[in-house]
Amino acid sequence: MSSAASRGGVGVSDVASRLAFFKGLQAVTNRVHATENIDEIIFELSAEICALFAADRLTIYVVDESKTTISSRVKTGLHTIRTIRLPIAENSVAGFVALTGQMLNIHDAYDEQALKAISSRMEFRREVDERSGYRCRQMLVAPIANPDDGEVMGVIQLINSRNGEVFSSIAEEGIQGLGQTLAIAFAHRRHALIQPKSKYEGLVNDAKLTSAELEAATSLARERGISLEQLLLEEYKLKPADIGSAVARFFGVPYEPFRQDRVKPLDLLRNLKRDYVQQAQWLPLEENTEGLLTLVTDPEQAIASRVVQNVFPKASPVFCVTTHVEFMQTVAQFFGSSVSDDASVSELLFDMQDDDGEGGGPTAEDVSAAADNELVKLVNRIIIDAYRQGASDIHIEPRPGKEKTQIRFRKDGSLTPYIDVPASYRSPIVTRIKIMCDLDISERRKPQDGKIRFRRFGPLDIELRVATVPTAGGMEDVVMRLLANSEPLPLEALGLLENNYVRLKQTVAKPYGIFFVCGPTGSGKTTTLHSILGSINTPETKIWTAEDPVEITQKGLRQVQINRKAGLDFPTIMRSFLRADPDVIMVGEMRDKETVSIGLEASLTGHLVFSTLHTNSAPESVVRLLDMGMDPFNFADALLGVLAQRLAKRLCGKCKKAYQPDENEIRYMLDEYCEDLRQTPAFLADPVGARESIRKDWLQRYGDDKGKFTLYAPVGCEHCTGGYKGRLGLHELMVGTDAVKALIQERARVSTLLAAALDEGMRTLRQDGIEKVMAGLTDLKQVRKVCIR
């Protein structure tokens, strides 16, 4: 084993590091004693514990009542949790620690020789890594043992030190102390884990009600002829989660709340009717490696009747409990209302019979199925649901053989599962979409593009841009982008910081010149351009736009749709604009030399020109245009500015959690902020002074009267996805000042342009994002996702 100084984990073993580590450990210890249950430790403290020990992952196992196995609940998705069980035996690392009470510090879990040296029966289960793609290396595993009698109550396991070396001796000492702390916490809470006499008695243990209140509520519910749950929710204003947790402890199974984003298991619901489910009070949720996850309100009744095994004889049921009100919410979510034009997807697919799904190109049966009333309703319902959920794209992804066709929605920049369609309908559903946008239904080997005007088929006045892409196995994927005919946002609603807002207003108020908005696809460039046009759209101004497609319409603009089949491309339309007496020209995208040259010529002859570019940053845009062959002197004369843009997820305003960051976190954010300033004259002259000046500015704008900052972390609620709802823009505005224009004429490098722009007040995307973190709009994780330079 290597020395402590060279090991992973907490690293250097000097006195200061040791003190800092154990100070952090004390903070974790205090929070362990404050938690309600083991799940809170696993799901809320795991990140903090991993950060303290500089580890990638944490698992906490608890010895089961049988004393023969250990189990841990782990998150496998946003709202899905599964239980891992291991025997208390020598054939696994965690099982060995639970059996012997020894701590293990393993350098490489794949080193079979090293594992056999510990125990001849020990082995590492590689199939988990192979399935997940994650590679386990270092492991630091310690018993959760009662310091009084040595009883092993569980196991705490850290995986992979962040510097790739064996965990240090300080980490060993720390994890042993943490194990003892957890053991004491578990022992103190054992009384809460004892099964209560009634299923609502846990509410008294949780201090949600007094014993007298529970007794009175029971009598009152009996008098009124209603359920006790209904009375507790209505009269005592308890939350379903309060009742669900108490009921879960009574039955000894996990509590499963209602999830708005749950994917409907169509294959499991096929033979179940709504009336039966409501009467029997059980509902299959999903089938995973643990078995058939089944939602019930009374697990004992479901187990005794063996009704689930009778309906699904090949499945092994795993029960989770919920409240009656949440059970009915889930039933409504899965089954919807009666079948009508507004039927749910589940109802529409209910009577669709599946087959093997094999077949080549579209057959007469496919075309017939595509015109079938139920399939027509299904496609319409998918589009309507996507619109109502705020999705930007619909992804239809057929798979070969008997596998179902997966449909996913992109919401707030991330794809989320929506529903699975039977394999036999993969060709008809693609054929139906092709019919809706007049594409060639017989062509399956080439990509096709089209557009759906949905008001011809459904109740929404929206358009969808459709792209079909041939995929392996003779399949075709379909991606549909929703193009709502929306009004432009006011310029002040774009989320620009005050400095950027003032500079942008001044820049676009110029009578002529060229201005670019740059960023990747889907970063909001068109939205920003229309907001800018809206700010200068007056009756005395003639504004022409060339767009592909026209997504946003506003009164006063003369908007032209690109139609390459008819010979209407960007250069052709721009030449026609120059003969149509324009004041302002907006071009959807400049991707070739000809288009840029025409735009540059127009800007030099007294017109204001706006366009977009697919580049990463404002300085890079300038260099890219010069590389396309633009004359640096003409381009420098014409350039008004470049606005680079990204979209980051916005924290949910209803559930975000406020906290005060420690000094290390503020220092880290300062480091990130200053990274882009290192080549500026002010930073080169006095880096310490420059950092201090930024910190003082932050304190003045975002700090409280005690000199403390307040940041926010995502939590997650029924109104959002994982703690985030909506997106906000991050901006980098480089104005064409005299200094910047001089560098353009000299064909300066990107780094030189960046330093000059920063010196004149520009903030990079990353800096803008960090300021929005300080303002409580997002968190650093989301900023780093889109702004790493």
Backbone hydrogen bonds, N-H to C=O, Kabsch-Sander energy under -0.5 kcal/mol:
donor,donor_aa,acceptor,acceptor_aa,energy
6,S,3,S,-0.8
7,R,3,S,-0.7
7,R,4,A,-0.7
8,G,166,V,-3.6
9,G,54,A,-0.5
11,G,8,G,-1.1
18,R,14,D,-2.3
19,L,15,V,-2.7
20,A,16,A,-2.5
21,F,17,S,-2.6
22,F,18,R,-2.5
23,K,19,L,-1.9
24,G,20,A,-2.1
25,L,21,F,-2.3
26,Q,22,F,-1.8
27,A,23,K,-1.6
28,V,24,G,-2.0
29,T,25,L,-2.6
30,N,26,Q,-2.3
31,R,27,A,-1.7
32,V,28,V,-2.3
33,H,29,T,-1.9
34,A,30,N,-0.9
35,T,31,R,-0.8
35,T,32,V,-0.9
41,I,37,N,-1.2
42,I,38,I,-2.5
43,F,39,D,-3.1
44,E,40,E,-2.5
45,L,40,E,-1.0
45,L,41,I,-1.0
49,I,45,L,-2.7
50,C,46,S,-2.8
51,A,47,A,-2.3
52,L,48,E,-2.0
53,F,49,I,-2.3
54,A,50,C,-0.7
55,A,50,C,-2.6
56,D,159,I,-1.6
56,D,160,N,-2.0
57,R,159,I,-1.7
59,T,157,Q,-2.4
61,Y,59,T,-0.5
61,Y,155,V,-3.3
62,V,71,S,-2.7
63,V,153,M,-2.5
64,D,69,T,-2.7
67,K,64,D,-1.9
70,I,86,L,-2.9
71,S,62,V,-2.2
72,S,84,I,-2.2
74,V,72,S,-0.5
74,V,82,R,-2.9
76,T,80,T,-2.2
77,G,80,T,-1.1
82,R,74,V,-2.6
84,I,72,S,-3.4
86,L,70,I,-2.7
88,I,68,T,-2.8
89,A,87,P,-1.6
92,S,89,A,-0.7
96,F,92,S,-2.3
97,V,93,V,-2.0
98,A,94,A,-2.2
99,L,95,G,-1.9
100,T,96,F,-2.8
101,G,97,V,-2.4
104,L,141,V,-2.8
106,I,139,M,-3.1
109,A,137,R,-1.8
111,D,108,D,-1.8
112,E,110,Y,-1.4
115,L,111,D,-1.9
116,K,112,E,-2.7
117,A,113,Q,-1.4
118,I,114,A,-0.8
118,I,115,L,-0.8
119,S,115,L,-2.2
122,M,119,S,-1.3
123,E,91,N,-1.1
126,R,124,F,-1.3
128,V,125,R,-0.8
129,D,125,R,-0.5
130,E,126,R,-2.5
131,R,127,E,-2.0
132,S,128,V,-2.2
133,G,129,D,-3.0
136,C,134,Y,-0.6
139,M,106,I,-2.4
140,L,158,L,-2.2
141,V,104,L,-3.0
141,V,139,M,-0.5
142,A,156,I,-2.6
144,I,154,G,-2.9
145,A,143,P,-1.0
146,N,151,E,-2.6
150,G,146,N,-2.4
153,M,144,I,-3.5
153,M,151,E,-0.6
154,G,144,I,-0.8
155,V,61,Y,-2.0
156,I,142,A,-2.7
157,Q,59,T,-2.8
158,L,140,L,-2.9
159,I,57,R,-2.3
160,N,138,Q,-3.0
162,R,54,A,-2.6
164,G,161,S,-1.5
168,S,8,G,-0.9
172,E,168,S,-2.0
173,E,169,S,-2.4
174,G,170,I,-2.6
175,I,171,A,-2.8
176,Q,172,E,-1.7
177,G,173,E,-1.8
178,L,174,G,-2.4
179,G,175,I,-2.2
180,Q,176,Q,-1.8
181,T,177,G,-2.1
182,L,178,L,-2.6
183,A,179,G,-2.0
184,I,180,Q,-2.2
185,A,181,T,-2.3
186,F,182,L,-2.8
187,A,183,A,-2.4
188,H,184,I,-2.4
189,R,185,A,-1.3
190,R,187,A,-1.0
192,A,189,R,-1.2
193,L,189,R,-0.9
193,L,190,R,-0.8
194,I,190,R,-0.8
201,E,198,S,-1.6
203,L,200,Y,-1.7
204,V,201,E,-1.2
205,N,201,E,-1.5
206,D,202,G,-2.0
207,A,204,V,-1.4
208,K,203,L,-2.8
209,L,203,L,-1.3
214,L,210,T,-2.3
215,E,211,S,-2.2
216,A,212,A,-2.5
217,A,213,E,-2.6
218,T,214,L,-2.1
219,S,215,E,-1.9
220,L,216,A,-2.5
221,A,217,A,-2.5
222,R,218,T,-1.7
223,E,219,S,-2.1
224,R,220,L,-2.3
225,G,221,A,-1.2
226,I,221,A,-1.9
231,L,227,S,-1.8
232,L,228,L,-2.5
233,L,229,E,-2.2
234,E,230,Q,-2.4
235,E,231,L,-2.9
236,Y,231,L,-1.1
238,L,232,L,-2.1
242,D,239,K,-0.8
243,I,239,K,-1.6
244,G,240,P,-3.2
245,S,241,A,-2.2
246,A,242,D,-1.6
247,V,243,I,-2.7
248,A,244,G,-2.4
249,R,245,S,-1.8
250,F,246,A,-1.8
251,F,247,V,-2.2
252,G,248,A,-1.9
253,V,248,A,-1.3
256,E,321,V,-2.7
262,R,259,R,-1.1
264,K,418,Y,-0.7
266,L,264,K,-1.6
268,L,265,P,-0.9
269,L,265,P,-1.7
270,R,266,L,-0.8
272,L,269,L,-1.7
277,V,273,K,-2.3
278,Q,274,R,-2.5
279,Q,275,D,-1.7
280,A,276,Y,-3.2
281,Q,277,V,-2.1
282,W,277,V,-0.7
283,L,295,L,-2.1
285,L,293,L,-3.2
286,E,293,L,-1.1
288,N,286,E,-0.5
288,N,291,G,-2.5
291,G,288,N,-0.9
292,L,316,S,-2.2
293,L,286,E,-2.5
293,L,291,G,-0.9
294,T,318,V,-2.9
295,L,283,L,-3.3
296,V,320,C,-2.4
297,T,281,Q,-1.1
302,A,298,D,-1.8
303,I,299,P,-2.7
304,A,300,E,-2.5
305,S,301,Q,-2.2
306,R,302,A,-1.0
307,V,302,A,-0.6
310,N,306,R,-1.6
311,V,307,V,-1.9
312,F,308,V,-2.9
315,A,312,F,-1.5
318,V,292,L,-3.0
320,C,294,T,-2.4
321,V,254,P,-2.6
322,T,296,V,-1.8
327,F,323,T,-2.3
328,M,324,H,-2.2
329,Q,325,V,-1.6
330,T,326,E,-2.1
331,V,327,F,-2.3
332,A,328,M,-2.5
333,Q,329,Q,-2.2
334,F,330,T,-2.4
335,F,331,V,-3.0
336,G,332,A,-2.1
343,A,340,S,-1.8
348,L,344,S,-2.1
349,L,345,V,-2.0
350,F,346,S,-0.7
350,F,347,E,-0.8
352,M,349,L,-1.2
353,Q,351,D,-0.7
367,V,363,T,-2.2
368,S,364,A,-2.4
369,A,365,E,-3.0
370,A,366,D,-2.5
371,A,367,V,-1.1
371,A,368,S,-0.5
372,D,369,A,-1.0
376,V,372,D,-2.5
377,K,373,N,-2.3
378,L,374,E,-2.1
379,V,375,L,-2.5
380,N,376,V,-2.2
381,R,377,K,-2.7
382,I,378,L,-2.3
383,I,379,V,-2.0
384,I,380,N,-2.6
385,D,381,R,-2.9
386,A,382,I,-2.2
387,Y,383,I,-2.2
388,R,384,I,-2.6
389,Q,385,D,-2.2
390,G,387,Y,-1.2
391,A,386,A,-2.8
392,S,410,R,-3.0
393,D,410,R,-0.8
394,I,480,M,-2.6
395,H,408,R,-3.1
396,I,394,I,-0.6
396,I,478,V,-3.2
397,E,395,H,-0.6
397,E,406,Q,-3.0
403,E,400,P,-1.4
405,T,421,V,-2.5
406,Q,397,E,-1.9
406,Q,404,K,-0.6
407,I,419,I,-2.4
408,R,395,H,-2.5
409,F,416,T,-2.5
410,R,393,D,-2.3
411,K,409,F,-0.7
411,K,414,S,-2.9
414,S,411,K,-1.9
416,T,409,F,-3.0
418,Y,407,I,-2.4
419,I,407,I,-1.6
420,D,264,K,-0.5
421,V,405,T,-2.9
425,Y,422,P,-1.8
426,R,423,A,-1.8
429,I,425,Y,-2.1
430,V,426,R,-1.4
431,T,427,S,-2.7
432,R,428,P,-2.7
433,I,429,I,-1.8
434,K,430,V,-2.3
435,I,431,T,-2.4
436,M,432,R,-2.0
437,C,433,I,-1.3
438,D,435,I,-1.2
439,L,434,K,-2.6
441,I,439,L,-0.8
443,E,440,D,-0.8
444,R,442,S,-0.8
448,Q,468,T,-1.3
450,G,466,V,-2.6
452,I,464,L,-2.8
453,R,451,K,-0.5
454,F,452,I,-1.0
454,F,462,I,-1.8
455,R,462,I,-0.5
456,R,453,R,-1.9
457,F,454,F,-2.0
458,G,454,F,-2.8
462,I,460,L,-1.3
463,E,483,L,-1.6
464,L,452,I,-2.3
465,R,481,R,-2.5
466,V,450,G,-2.8
466,V,464,L,-0.6
467,A,479,V,-2.2
468,T,448,Q,-2.8
469,V,477,D,-2.4
471,T,475,M,-2.5
474,G,471,T,-0.7
475,M,471,T,-0.9
477,D,469,V,-2.8
478,V,396,I,-2.1
479,V,467,A,-2.5
480,M,394,I,-2.7
481,R,465,R,-2.8
482,L,392,S,-2.2
483,L,463,E,-3.7
484,A,482,L,-0.6
485,N,461,D,-0.6
486,S,484,A,-2.2
486,S,551,E,-0.8
493,A,490,P,-1.9
494,L,491,L,-1.4
501,Y,497,L,-2.8
502,V,498,E,-2.4
503,R,499,N,-2.0
504,L,500,N,-2.5
505,K,501,Y,-2.3
506,Q,502,V,-2.0
507,T,503,R,-2.0
508,V,504,L,-2.6
509,A,505,K,-0.7
510,K,507,T,-1.4
513,G,607,H,-2.2
514,I,638,A,-2.5
515,F,609,V,-2.6
516,F,641,G,-2.0
517,V,611,S,-2.1
518,C,643,L,-2.4
519,G,613,L,-1.7
523,S,520,P,-1.3
528,T,524,G,-2.2
529,L,525,K,-2.6
530,H,526,T,-2.4
531,S,527,T,-1.8
532,I,528,T,-2.3
533,L,529,L,-2.7
534,G,530,H,-2.4
535,S,531,S,-1.4
536,I,532,I,-0.8
536,I,533,L,-0.8
537,N,533,L,-0.7
538,T,536,I,-1.1
541,T,538,T,-2.0
543,I,541,T,-0.6
543,I,556,G,-0.6
544,W,542,K,-0.5
544,W,584,V,-2.6
545,T,558,R,-2.4
546,A,586,M,-2.6
547,E,560,V,-2.6
548,D,549,P,-0.6
551,E,549,P,-1.0
553,T,486,S,-1.1
557,L,554,Q,-1.6
558,R,543,I,-2.5
559,Q,557,L,-0.8
560,V,545,T,-2.6
562,I,547,E,-2.4
563,N,568,L,-1.9
566,A,563,N,-0.9
567,G,564,R,-1.5
568,L,563,N,-2.7
569,D,567,G,-1.2
573,I,569,D,-2.4
574,M,570,F,-2.6
575,R,571,P,-2.1
576,S,572,T,-1.7
577,F,573,I,-2.1
578,L,574,M,-1.8
579,R,575,R,-0.7
579,R,576,S,-0.7
580,A,577,F,-2.2
583,D,542,K,-2.4
584,V,542,K,-2.4
585,I,608,L,-2.8
586,M,544,W,-2.7
587,V,610,F,-2.9
588,G,546,A,-3.2
590,M,612,T,-2.0
591,R,589,E,-0.6
596,V,592,D,-2.0
597,S,593,K,-2.6
598,I,594,E,-2.1
599,G,595,T,-2.3
600,L,596,V,-2.8
601,E,597,S,-2.4
602,A,598,I,-2.4
603,S,599,G,-2.1
604,L,600,L,-1.6
605,T,601,E,-0.8
605,T,602,A,-0.6
606,G,603,S,-0.8
607,H,602,A,-1.6
608,L,583,D,-2.3
609,V,513,G,-2.9
609,V,607,H,-0.6
610,F,585,I,-2.8
611,S,515,F,-1.7
612,T,587,V,-0.7
613,L,517,V,-1.7
615,T,613,L,-1.1
621,S,617,S,-1.5
622,V,618,A,-1.3
623,V,619,P,-1.7
624,R,620,E,-2.5
625,L,621,S,-2.2
626,L,622,V,-2.1
627,D,623,V,-2.3
628,M,624,R,-1.0
629,G,626,L,-1.6
630,M,625,L,-1.4
635,F,631,D,-2.8
636,A,632,P,-2.1
637,D,633,F,-2.0
638,A,634,N,-2.0
639,L,635,F,-2.2
640,L,514,I,-3.1
641,G,514,I,-1.0
642,V,734,M,-2.6
643,L,516,F,-2.8
644,A,642,V,-0.6
644,A,732,E,-3.0
645,Q,518,C,-2.0
646,R,730,L,-1.9
648,A,728,L,-2.5
650,R,726,G,-2.7
651,L,777,L,-2.4
652,C,723,G,-2.6
656,K,652,C,-1.7
657,K,713,A,-2.9
658,A,656,K,-0.5
659,Y,711,L,-2.5
666,I,662,D,-1.8
667,R,663,E,-2.5
668,Y,664,N,-2.3
669,M,665,E,-2.2
670,L,666,I,-2.2
671,D,667,R,-2.3
672,E,668,Y,-2.3
673,Y,669,M,-2.4
674,C,670,L,-2.7
675,E,671,D,-1.1
676,D,672,E,-0.5
676,D,673,Y,-0.6
677,L,674,C,-1.3
678,R,674,C,-0.5
678,R,675,E,-0.7
680,T,677,L,-2.0
684,L,680,T,-2.5
685,A,681,P,-2.1
686,D,682,A,-1.9
690,A,686,D,-2.4
691,R,687,P,-2.2
692,E,688,V,-2.3
693,S,689,G,-2.1
694,I,690,A,-1.8
695,R,691,R,-2.4
696,K,692,E,-2.4
697,D,693,S,-1.9
698,W,694,I,-2.4
699,L,695,R,-2.5
700,Q,696,K,-2.3
701,R,697,D,-2.0
702,Y,698,W,-3.8
703,G,698,W,-0.9
703,G,699,L,-1.1
704,D,708,K,-2.2
707,G,704,D,-1.8
711,L,659,Y,-2.6
713,A,657,K,-2.5
720,C,717,C,-1.3
721,T,724,Y,-2.3
722,G,720,C,-0.6
724,Y,721,T,-1.2
725,K,650,R,-2.5
728,L,648,A,-2.6
729,G,494,L,-0.5
730,L,646,R,-2.7
732,E,644,A,-2.2
734,M,642,V,-3.0
734,M,732,E,-0.7
735,V,733,L,-0.6
736,G,640,L,-3.0
737,T,735,V,-2.2
741,K,737,T,-2.8
742,A,738,D,-2.2
743,L,739,A,-1.7
744,I,740,V,-2.0
745,Q,741,K,-2.2
746,E,742,A,-1.1
747,R,744,I,-1.7
748,A,743,L,-2.4
753,L,749,R,-2.3
754,L,750,V,-2.7
755,A,751,S,-2.2
756,A,752,T,-2.1
757,A,753,L,-2.5
758,L,754,L,-2.6
759,D,755,A,-2.0
760,E,756,A,-1.0
761,G,758,L,-1.6
762,M,757,A,-2.3
768,D,764,T,-2.8
769,G,765,L,-2.4
770,I,766,R,-2.3
771,E,767,Q,-2.1
772,K,768,D,-1.5
773,V,769,G,-1.5
774,M,770,I,-2.3
775,A,771,E,-1.4
776,G,773,V,-1.5
777,L,772,K,-2.5
778,T,772,K,-0.9
782,Q,779,D,-0.6
783,V,779,D,-1.6
784,R,780,L,-2.8
785,K,781,K,-1.3
786,V,782,Q,-1.0
786,V,783,V,-0.6
787,C,783,V,-1.7
788,I,784,R,-0.7
